[in-house]
Amino acid sequence: MITHRALRRFLVCVWLLVVAGGIFLFFFRRDALHNALSDATSASFVAAAALYFAFGCLRGFTLIPSTTLVLLAVPFFQPAPLFALTLVGILISSTSIYFFAEALHLDEVFAALHGARLQRLKRAMSRYELPVIVAWSFFPLAPTDLICYACGVFGVRFWKCLVGVAVGEGAICGIYIFLGDSLLRTMGWR
């Protein structure tokens, strides 16, 4: 029989492997990611969309911002499909992180490392859960994945977490995607 401790260790190992792989690809093989996406878009939209969607769903475990993936994809996709793929990928990634945080009991880890900050965030979220999630998700320098971890740890209702992430990330990604497309059209690159 698998114990809770063994399951936690296994999940931590899986998470570390995903993070290490994502970081390796992002920092040392970024050109390979760009080439794979470029090749996929020239082959077919379905293949490119599937590759982008897979990256979008797994990106959250690496704590790499969605902005990176969005800005990389803007030249290759039309804005509406890119927005839909991005938002669905972010919501799947956020769902995984939310439930992953709860399964690993990350509240113990956060409390030990950042007790005072954790209490401030907990107080703010106890009064203004949805506005805090929306603002955090919208702010470009705050990793949305961390608020999803916090929501899982604090026991914020799942639907509230997803609605907040959808509104905040939807707004900022919409700005990036549609403004980026307009800039590409203005410069004659599309």
ZAKOLMAR-232616 format. One record per residue (C-alpha): residue in one letter; x negated, y negated, z. Coordinates in steps of 0.001 Angstrom, whole numbers. Layout:
<rs>
<resn = a&x = X&y = Y&z = Z>
...
</rs>
This chain:
<rs>
<resn = m&x = 0&y = 0&z = 0>
<resn = i&x = -1259&y = -3467&z = -923>
<resn = t&x = -1618&y = -5823&z = 2006>
<resn = h&x = -875&y = -9530&z = 1907>
<resn = r&x = -4558&y = -10273&z = 2406>
<resn = a&x = -5606&y = -8035&z = -507>
<resn = l&x = -2985&y = -9618&z = -2759>
<resn = r&x = -4200&y = -13083&z = -1805>
<resn = r&x = -7810&y = -12152&z = -2574>
<resn = f&x = -6797&y = -10673&z = -5914>
<resn = l&x = -4815&y = -13791&z = -6843>
<resn = v&x = -7690&y = -16044&z = -5803>
<resn = c&x = -10067&y = -14003&z = -7981>
<resn = v&x = -7701&y = -14212&z = -10953>
<resn = w&x = -7315&y = -17950&z = -10398>
<resn = l&x = -11084&y = -18448&z = -10155>
<resn = l&x = -11600&y = -16517&z = -13399>
<resn = v&x = -8989&y = -18619&z = -15207>
<resn = v&x = -10466&y = -21845&z = -13827>
<resn = a&x = -14015&y = -20802&z = -14696>
<resn = g&x = -12962&y = -19813&z = -18205>
<resn = g&x = -11066&y = -23054&z = -18722>
<resn = i&x = -13914&y = -25181&z = -17409>
<resn = f&x = -16417&y = -23312&z = -19548>
<resn = l&x = -14316&y = -23807&z = -22676>
<resn = f&x = -13618&y = -27440&z = -21865>
<resn = f&x = -17204&y = -28489&z = -21117>
<resn = f&x = -19333&y = -26114&z = -23179>
<resn = r&x = -17127&y = -24987&z = -26053>
<resn = r&x = -14914&y = -28018&z = -26651>
<resn = d&x = -15902&y = -27970&z = -30315>
<resn = a&x = -14742&y = -24348&z = -30539>
<resn = l&x = -11366&y = -25323&z = -29050>
<resn = h&x = -11118&y = -28218&z = -31497>
<resn = n&x = -12095&y = -25988&z = -34426>
<resn = a&x = -9643&y = -23277&z = -33368>
<resn = l&x = -6848&y = -25824&z = -33183>
<resn = s&x = -7899&y = -27383&z = -36488>
<resn = d&x = -8075&y = -23983&z = -38196>
<resn = a&x = -4721&y = -23001&z = -36774>
<resn = t&x = -3052&y = -26171&z = -38025>
<resn = s&x = -4427&y = -25642&z = -41497>
<resn = a&x = -3252&y = -21997&z = -41480>
<resn = s&x = 318&y = -22512&z = -40304>
<resn = f&x = 2358&y = -24644&z = -37991>
<resn = v&x = 3581&y = -21603&z = -36066>
<resn = a&x = 46&y = -20399&z = -35325>
<resn = a&x = -1076&y = -23881&z = -34302>
<resn = a&x = 1990&y = -24396&z = -32132>
<resn = a&x = 1503&y = -21007&z = -30455>
<resn = l&x = -2152&y = -21764&z = -29713>
<resn = y&x = -1357&y = -25233&z = -28368>
<resn = f&x = 1514&y = -23867&z = -26301>
<resn = a&x = -698&y = -21144&z = -24790>
<resn = f&x = -3322&y = -23729&z = -23840>
<resn = g&x = -593&y = -25951&z = -22393>
<resn = c&x = 813&y = -23164&z = -20232>
<resn = l&x = -2592&y = -22088&z = -18871>
<resn = r&x = -4203&y = -25531&z = -18599>
<resn = g&x = -2766&y = -26242&z = -15163>
<resn = f&x = -4829&y = -23573&z = -13455>
<resn = t&x = -8014&y = -25305&z = -14572>
<resn = l&x = -6889&y = -28694&z = -13201>
<resn = i&x = -7818&y = -30199&z = -16570>
<resn = p&x = -5398&y = -33048&z = -17280>
<resn = s&x = -2741&y = -32517&z = -19921>
<resn = t&x = -3877&y = -35806&z = -21460>
<resn = t&x = -6968&y = -34105&z = -22848>
<resn = l&x = -4951&y = -31488&z = -24678>
<resn = v&x = -2387&y = -34032&z = -25891>
<resn = l&x = -4984&y = -36437&z = -27278>
<resn = l&x = -6747&y = -33567&z = -29011>
<resn = a&x = -3489&y = -32465&z = -30657>
<resn = v&x = -2027&y = -35839&z = -31721>
<resn = p&x = -3841&y = -35886&z = -35097>
<resn = f&x = -2689&y = -32355&z = -35959>
<resn = f&x = 1022&y = -32336&z = -35059>
<resn = q&x = 4049&y = -34442&z = -35806>
<resn = p&x = 5142&y = -36344&z = -32693>
<resn = a&x = 8519&y = -34701&z = -31945>
<resn = p&x = 7320&y = -31061&z = -32038>
<resn = l&x = 4166&y = -32014&z = -30141>
<resn = f&x = 6224&y = -33727&z = -27433>
<resn = a&x = 8508&y = -30691&z = -27068>
<resn = l&x = 5586&y = -28218&z = -26963>
<resn = t&x = 3723&y = -30397&z = -24474>
<resn = l&x = 6641&y = -30842&z = -22102>
<resn = v&x = 7632&y = -27166&z = -22117>
<resn = g&x = 3991&y = -26137&z = -21593>
<resn = i&x = 3667&y = -28568&z = -18670>
<resn = l&x = 6869&y = -27255&z = -17079>
<resn = i&x = 5725&y = -23633&z = -17396>
<resn = s&x = 2318&y = -24532&z = -15998>
<resn = s&x = 3930&y = -26486&z = -13148>
<resn = t&x = 6226&y = -23565&z = -12356>
<resn = s&x = 3270&y = -21199&z = -12179>
<resn = i&x = 1331&y = -23543&z = -9928>
<resn = y&x = 4325&y = -24162&z = -7660>
<resn = f&x = 4869&y = -20463&z = -6992>
<resn = f&x = 1154&y = -19657&z = -6975>
<resn = a&x = 563&y = -22182&z = -4179>
<resn = e&x = 3289&y = -20606&z = -2075>
<resn = a&x = 1987&y = -17074&z = -2640>
<resn = l&x = -1546&y = -18017&z = -1615>
<resn = h&x = -490&y = -20010&z = 1471>
<resn = l&x = -2547&y = -22969&z = 311>
<resn = d&x = -1080&y = -25073&z = 3104>
<resn = e&x = -3642&y = -23485&z = 5431>
<resn = v&x = -6482&y = -24388&z = 3069>
<resn = f&x = -5228&y = -27957&z = 2519>
<resn = a&x = -4681&y = -28491&z = 6237>
<resn = a&x = -8223&y = -27411&z = 7050>
<resn = l&x = -9847&y = -29525&z = 4332>
<resn = h&x = -7677&y = -32632&z = 4140>
<resn = g&x = -5493&y = -32704&z = 7252>
<resn = a&x = -4995&y = -36488&z = 7509>
<resn = r&x = -4311&y = -36990&z = 3794>
<resn = l&x = -1989&y = -34026&z = 3794>
<resn = q&x = 37&y = -35522&z = 6664>
<resn = r&x = 323&y = -38903&z = 4880>
<resn = l&x = 1505&y = -37221&z = 1691>
<resn = k&x = 3905&y = -35035&z = 3649>
<resn = r&x = 5407&y = -38106&z = 5379>
<resn = a&x = 5798&y = -39928&z = 2056>
<resn = m&x = 7362&y = -36905&z = 410>
<resn = s&x = 9735&y = -36256&z = 3309>
<resn = r&x = 11296&y = -39664&z = 2685>
<resn = y&x = 10886&y = -40047&z = -1088>
<resn = e&x = 10308&y = -36614&z = -2645>
<resn = l&x = 11503&y = -37276&z = -6179>
<resn = p&x = 10050&y = -40796&z = -6585>
<resn = v&x = 6662&y = -39614&z = -5290>
<resn = i&x = 6649&y = -36652&z = -7697>
<resn = v&x = 7686&y = -38848&z = -10662>
<resn = a&x = 5125&y = -41553&z = -9863>
<resn = w&x = 2343&y = -39043&z = -9264>
<resn = s&x = 3172&y = -37232&z = -12517>
<resn = f&x = 3257&y = -40478&z = -14482>
<resn = f&x = 36&y = -41964&z = -13108>
<resn = p&x = -2743&y = -41004&z = -15560>
<resn = l&x = -5526&y = -40669&z = -12974>
<resn = a&x = -3629&y = -38398&z = -10570>
<resn = p&x = -3630&y = -34720&z = -11569>
<resn = t&x = -23&y = -33553&z = -11782>
<resn = d&x = -1114&y = -30025&z = -10931>
<resn = l&x = -2015&y = -31175&z = -7417>
<resn = i&x = 1475&y = -32502&z = -6749>
<resn = c&x = 2857&y = -29160&z = -7936>
<resn = y&x = 579&y = -27386&z = -5451>
<resn = a&x = 1734&y = -29805&z = -2743>
<resn = c&x = 5400&y = -29228&z = -3608>
<resn = g&x = 4881&y = -25481&z = -3337>
<resn = v&x = 3065&y = -25861&z = -30>
<resn = f&x = 5580&y = -28345&z = 1472>
<resn = g&x = 8576&y = -26305&z = 386>
<resn = v&x = 10010&y = -29023&z = -1861>
<resn = r&x = 12939&y = -27629&z = -3797>
<resn = f&x = 11772&y = -26135&z = -7056>
<resn = w&x = 14271&y = -28038&z = -9204>
<resn = k&x = 13163&y = -31345&z = -7646>
<resn = c&x = 9546&y = -30582&z = -8443>
<resn = l&x = 10348&y = -29739&z = -12065>
<resn = v&x = 12645&y = -32725&z = -12600>
<resn = g&x = 10019&y = -35081&z = -11160>
<resn = v&x = 7259&y = -33586&z = -13291>
<resn = a&x = 9470&y = -33634&z = -16398>
<resn = v&x = 10318&y = -37312&z = -15956>
<resn = g&x = 6798&y = -38482&z = -15038>
<resn = e&x = 4837&y = -36323&z = -17469>
<resn = g&x = 7502&y = -36722&z = -20148>
<resn = a&x = 7145&y = -40497&z = -19982>
<resn = i&x = 3339&y = -40624&z = -20014>
<resn = c&x = 2969&y = -37897&z = -22653>
<resn = g&x = 5652&y = -39566&z = -24774>
<resn = i&x = 3665&y = -42793&z = -24655>
<resn = y&x = 446&y = -41004&z = -25618>
<resn = i&x = 2044&y = -38989&z = -28416>
<resn = f&x = 4264&y = -41609&z = -30049>
<resn = l&x = 1806&y = -44477&z = -29591>
<resn = g&x = -1025&y = -42268&z = -30879>
<resn = d&x = 1034&y = -41317&z = -33929>
<resn = s&x = 1822&y = -44995&z = -34588>
<resn = l&x = -1848&y = -45905&z = -34331>
<resn = l&x = -2809&y = -43108&z = -36732>
<resn = r&x = -181&y = -44300&z = -39220>
<resn = t&x = -1256&y = -47932&z = -38859>
<resn = m&x = -4885&y = -47010&z = -39523>
<resn = g&x = -3829&y = -44897&z = -42541>
<resn = w&x = -5122&y = -41639&z = -41060>
<resn = r&x = -1793&y = -39886&z = -41284>
</rs>
